Amino acid sequence: MIKINKGIEPKTLTKYRASISLKDREGKSIYENFEHKTQEGCNSKEVGNLRFQLLEDQGYVCCYCLSRIGCYKSKIEHFKPQSKHRNLQINYKNLFISCSGGFNGNFRCDTKKGDDELSSVDLLTNIENHISYKKTGDIISNEQFLEEDINKILNLNSPILIELRKQTYSDLIVLMKRQKSGTWTKSSIQKILNKYKQKNKKGQYAEHYGMLIYFLQKKISKL
């Protein structure tokens, strides 16, 4: 996980909110109708498409596990469950986009979270300052409640996620070993770090870029 910088609210959401009558605002129909509204077609050319705006905000990675996602295999996530917080149901700051969440009972991220509430995770703050990674691919925290959010509610240490992060870390090591021995300096590592902090030409962050940033910053601190 890493802090997400939200862009400007998409026009489709603003338009949808304006179309709701006073009766709808006070009743259940917001909950019932918005569930359909979030399923915007991936081939939609409508300006201000909500799903695409969320993908662009997050650089096409899941808001929780930071795995690569696209339009078709993604889910619009209500950070505060819409079943419990209807006043936040169409609040853009409460909307994110996550991966499809696994299968065969090995669920993770939004699919695992369901209507549960996260006690320590806040995606709009520097959550990355409160977590760390192991070379084995595990994500950990010294904070008890955050550790429970990671493992019990989001299942971010599911076997498949650990293996994916482990491979990403291995790829980073291969990249660094290509450099001639003894030529790694704070400046040269900082250049790689800056690359991972930015989106590429396609508007994408590197998969698991929060972990890559963590290890590169750790490397710099030891030089």
N, C-alpha and C positions, 0 to 999 in steps of 0.2 A: 504494500500500500504506500501511497505517496500523496501529498497534497494536490488537490485538483483545483485549477484556476478556471472558474466558470466564465464563459463568454456572455454576450448579450442574449437575453431571453429570445428564443426563436419566435418568429411572427405567428406561426401556427398556434402556439400555446397562448400568446396574447389574444389572438383572434378568438380562440375557443373560450377563453375566460370571459371575454366581452359578450359572447353569445348566450351565456348562461343567465337565465331569468332569476329574479329574486327568490322565487319559489324553489328553484333548483338549488340555489346557494344554501338554503335552509333545510333541504331534504336529502334523501338518500340518492337521488338521481345523479349527483355529481360522481359518486363512487361507481354507479352502474354504467354511466355513459363514458367516463374517462377511460375505463378499461378498454373499451373499443377504440377510442381515439388514439391511444398510444400505439396501436398496431398499424402505423403508417406503412404503406408499401415501399419496399426498397427500390422500386423503379420510379417512385414518385419524383416528378420534376418541380413540385411545388416549392416556391422560395420559402425558406424558413422552416424546413422540415425538422420536426423535433428530434427524431431518431438520429438524423445525420448531424445535427448540431451537437448532440451529446457525444457522438463519436469523434467529432472534430475537437471538442473541448478536451477530451481525454487522450487524444492521439491514437485512437483505434486500439486501445488496450482496456481490459476489464478494470473497473474501478477498485476491485478488491485484489485479485490475484495477479493483475498486470499481464495476463496472457493476451495474445493477439486476438482481436475480435473484428468482425465485419458486420454488415447490416443483417444478413440472414440468420446468423447464429448469435444473436444478442438479445438481451432482455432489458427493457426499461425498468430501472430499479427505483422504488420509493424508499429512500434511506430511512425515514420514519414511516413505518407501515401505514399505507393509506386506509386500512381497515380500522386503525386506532387513531389516526391523526388526519381526519378529513379536511381540516383547515389548511393542511400542508399538501394536499393531494395535487394541486395544480400550481404549487410554488416551485419555480425553477431551481432554486437552491436545494430543494429536497429531491430533485430528479437526477439520476445518474444512469449509466448503462453498464451492464455486466455481461459476462460470458453466459453461455447456455446452462452452465452449472452441473455438468456431469450426467451420468446415467447409471442404470443398474443398482440404484441405491447408494452409490458413492457420490453423493451430492456435495456441492461446495458453493461458495459465494452467495448470490441472491437466492438461488434455489434451495440451498441448505438453510439460509437465514429465515425465509418465509416471513411470518408475522412476528418473529422475535425482534427484540430491540437490542442494539449494541450499546453497552454501557460506557465504553472508553474510546471507541473509534469515532473520529470526526474527520471526514474526508476533505473538509474545507480549511483545516489547519495542518501544521507540519507534523502529521502523524508519523512520518519517517524518522523523526527524532526520538521516537519512543520504541522503535523496533530495531532488531539486528538480524543478521543472517549467518548461517554456518556454511562452510564449504560443501557440506553434504546436501545442501538445498533446503534445510529447515529454516523457518522464520520464527523468531523468538522475541520475547519481551521480558524485562525484569519486573514489569508491573502486572500484578495478579489478575486484575479485571481485564486488562488488555489481552493477556495470555488466554483468558477464557473466551474472549471474543474471537480471537484468532483460531483457536482449536475447537471449541464447542459449538459456536454459532456459525462461523464461516468455513470451518474445516479447511483452512489454508495450508495445513500440513498433510493433506491427503497424499497417498503414495504417488499418484500421477503428477501432482504439482511439485512435490519434492524432486521427482526425477526430471521434470522439465527445468526447474531452477538449477539443478545440478549440472545439466547439460549446458545451460546458458553460461554458468560459471566456467565450465571446462572450455567453452568456446572463447571466453575472455582470456583465459590463460594461454591458449594457443595463439591468440592474437598478440599477446604481450611477448611471447617467446620468439616471435618472428623478428623482434627487434634485436640488434646485436647486443651481446652481453656487456653490461657496464654503461650502456648509453641511456638508461632510463633515468630521467631527472624529474623533479617536481613539475617543471615546465612541460615536458613531453607527456607526462601522465595527465596533467591538467588539460591539455588539448583533447585527449580522448574523453576525459570527464565532461568537458564542455559539449562534446559531440552528443553524448548520451543525455545531456540535460535539455537538448533541443530536439524538435521534431525534424524529420527528414523532408525531402522535397514533396513527398506524398502526404505530409501532415501527420506522420506516424512517429510515435516514440518507439524505441527498441523494446522488444518483448522483455518483461521483467527488468525494466530500466532502473527501477528503484533499488534493486539488489546490485546492479552493476555500479551505480553511483556509490552505494555503500562501500563496496570493496575497493573502488578506486580512491575514494576519500581516505579510507583506512591505509592504503598503500602510501599515499602522499604524506600522511601524518607520521609515517615511520622513516621517511627520508630526511 
